């Protein structure tokens, strides 16, 4: 019978190092006798068994175990180590555990091939000081598993055969359809006796080789999987009234310092689908907006409603209505122009600012940007967008075609941005039904289609129709520098917003940090989500975590 399910112990398989290996090391450091750990912690009799079955919590167990420790050392004629504490030792062991990425990646690969995935763990109710760390680990792991069976939730513990039968019933599989990984041979024996394939976990590489053999699936050298993506139906939605006739929609995930994500043209909050879970898991409250004119946010027809001055004023109102005094702002494309201007005009509301692809350019008070755009061939599309109704008609005629043609990896591009007016449209020359890009799914495309059926393209295109208005307002900040923490991420193969455009930004952003994503075009969040998430989370946890610690460079 073919295998259908992969079942993993949490401690010592999915997260490392295991609690017992760390505790063993700590016991050795304390020069306590061999067997001490098993005597105090290892049995499934009271109080450890009660802990694992969920009858008591971690804190209750600590007080009972400290008493056991006292009696045990007295019986052996040992003096109690004054600097040794069961709770502190175990809290330390919990705090250093990290997700075993290669094993998780193997689970993801097998799940994509149709395997049922399950965490099957002797675990306890953690009300200790490290409970948030445990919660963070589980928050990241659970989306990749169909089932989580914890001993403290079901009132049974391994190696009691009853919990193995419970697991089989829950997964609706027979023993011969299961491969089970555990670091404890005692816990593997009942599974083996029932007919499951078992893997004794000693090290990651050996375990992956065995898992490859039993599943017939390559696991050791697979490409990094895509990060966890948002499902629109699972998101928490919010709506903030800005003024009569205007509201802003956002989705929300996580807790901690606020991060506002501002998308570009022609997109949606959904363009951040790979970043939202990653930033939330990193310890931030993530608010991803439908920018004005998009999706479920209001889309007034007036051009002036989309000026940078109005957008930033409304962003401040957005923060005020939510009771948020300050946020990190991260933008892409036109969203970047909003966040840069927030940093210039409302720095007291900006904890830190980051831009993807779009640099902050110095304005020339004597030369309109529109005159400069006319001299740059790749910006011809912006001139095509100026006449109301023209680009709207082309882009709205077949929304599926529009998004299939636009949302593509840099090496799949079928749309160019120069000579657009001469050709008569930005989609002229593309197929009516372009092939699907490797960076999106058909489900992704249909989400954008449905969103733009609601809002249309007039609002999004109106962003381009305020270039002179934005210039006149922006010139008020010509002499200002951005001294708050700032990050500029460029994409190597963006043909319009090229990395070279960001040169010399340090002249007016002295504290600027940089990131460069290789082999990536304009749609950075979709094309290279792993690389982007790594850059953003590292920056958020360091430079953006405490802006007051930065040395000012005037």
Residue, then its C-alpha position, 0 to 999 in steps of 0.5 A: x500500500x502506498x504511503x499517504x501521510x507524513x507524521x512528525x514529532x515536534x520536538x527534536x524533529x521539526x524544531x531543534x535542538x530538542x528539549x532533552x538534548x539541551x537539558x542533558x547538556x545543562x545537567x552535565x554542566x551542573x555535574x548532576x548524576x547520570x539518570x537525573x533527567x529521566x528520574x525527574x522529567x522522563x516518566x509519564x507518571x505524575x507530575x510529568x505525565x499529568x503535564x503532557x496529558x494537559x491535566x496541569x500547566x507548565x507553571x504547576x508542573x514546575x512547582x511540583x518538580x522542584x519538590x521532586x528535585x529537592x527530595x531526589x538530591x536529599x536521597x542521594x546525599x547531594x547538596x542542592x545547586x543554588x544556581x540550578x533551577x528547573x524552570x530557568x533551565x527548561x525556559x532556556x531550552x525552549x527559547x533556543x529552539x528553531x524550526x528545522x527548515x530542511x525538514x519543513x521544506x520536505x514536508x511542504x514538498x510532500x504535501x504538494x504531492x498529495x501527502x497528508x501532513x501531521x504534527x504528532x507530539x508529546x507536548x504541554x500547556x505552556x504558560x511560562x515565560x517562553x510561551x510567546x516563542x512557542x506560539x511563534x513557532x506554531x504560528x509558522x508551522x501550522x499552515x503547512x500541516x493538515x493536522x496537529x495532534x498534541x498530547x495535552x489536547x487529547x489527554x493521551x501520551x506516546x507511547x500509549x498505543x491509544x494515541x497512535x490509533x487516535x492519530x490514524x483515525x483522525x487522518x483516516x489512514x491505515x498504518x501502512x500508509x504512514x511514515x512517522x519521524x521521531x527522535x525517541x525510539x520508545x515512541x517509534x516502537x508502537x508505530x512500528x509494531x502497528x505497521x507504520x514506516x518509522x524513521x529514527x531522527x538522529x540528524x537532518x541529512x540522514x532523516x531526509x535520505x530515509x524519507x526520500x527512500x520511503x516516499x520516492x520523492x527528492x527532498x535533499x536538493x529541492x528549491x526553496x518553497x514559496x513563503x506562506x501566502x494569504x488567502x483572501x477569504x481568511x483575512x481580517x478586513x478593516x474599513x476606515x472612513x476618511x471623509x464623506x464618500x472616501x474610505x480606505x480598506x485594509x487587511x490585517x495580520x499579526x501583533x506588535x509595531x505597526x507596518x503599513x504596506x502600500x502597493x503600486x499600479x495596477x495592484x492590490x493589498x494582495x500583491x503583498x500576499x507573501x510578505x504579510x504572513x512573514x512580517x506578522x510572524x516576525x513580530x509585527x502588526x501588518x496592515x496592507x492597504x487597498x490604496x485609494x482607487x483600488x479594490x474595496x477602497x473608494x475610487x472617486x473620479x476626480x483627478x485631484x483626489x489622487x495627488x500626493x498631498x491629498x494621499x498623505x493627508x488621508x494616510x494621517x487620518x487613517x492612522x488617527x482613526x485607528x489610534x496609531x501614533x506611528x508606523x513603519x511604511x513600506x511601499x512599492x511603485x506608486x506606493x513608494x511615492x506615498x511612503x517617501x512623502x510621508x517621511x518628508x512631510x509627516x516624519x513624526x508619524x513614520x517609525x521607518x520607511x522602505x521602498x521597493x524599486x522606486x527611488x526618491x529623486x530630488x525635484x528641480x523647482x525650475x523643471x517640471x517632471x513631465x518635461x523630463x518624462x517626455x525625454x525618457x523613452x521607457x516612460x512613454x506609457x505615462x504620457x499615454x495614461x494622461x488622457x482620461x478614458x483612453x487607457x481605461x478603455x484598453x485595460x478594462x476591455x479584457x481584465x484577464x488579458x491585462x493582468x496576464x500580460x502585465x504580471x510576469x517575471x522579467x525574463x517572460x516580459x511581453x509588454x514594453x513601455x516605450x513608443x506606447x502612444x505611437x503603437x496606440x496602446x500598452x497591450x498592442x501586439x500582445x495575445x488575447x489570451x497570454x500564457x500564465x506567468x510562473x510568478x502567478x496562479x490563475x487563482x491570483x489573476x482572477x482575484x485581481x480581475x474581480x477587484x478591478x471589476x469593482x473599481x475599474x482603472x480610472x482611479x489607479x490611472x488618476x495617480x499618473x495625472x497628478x505629476x505636475x500637481x505633485x511636483x509643485x507640492x513636493x518642491x516645498x520639501x526640496x531642502x529637507x533630508x530624511x533622517x529616520x531609518x530608511x531602506x531602498x530595495x532595488x531589483x536588478x532587472x526592473x527595466x523602468x525603475x532601474x537600480x541606477x535611478x537610486x544612485x546618490x540617494x544618500x545625499x538626502x537620506x544619510x541613514x539609507x540602508x540598501x538591498x538588491x535582489x538579483x534576477x528580479x524584475x518590477x513585480x518584486x513581491x511576487x517574483x522573489x518573495x523569499x529574498x524580499x522577506x529576508x531583507x525586510x524582516x532583517x531590516x525591521x528587526x534591526x534598523x527599524x526596531x529602535x529609530x532613536x538609536x541611530x546616530x544623526x548625520x546632518 
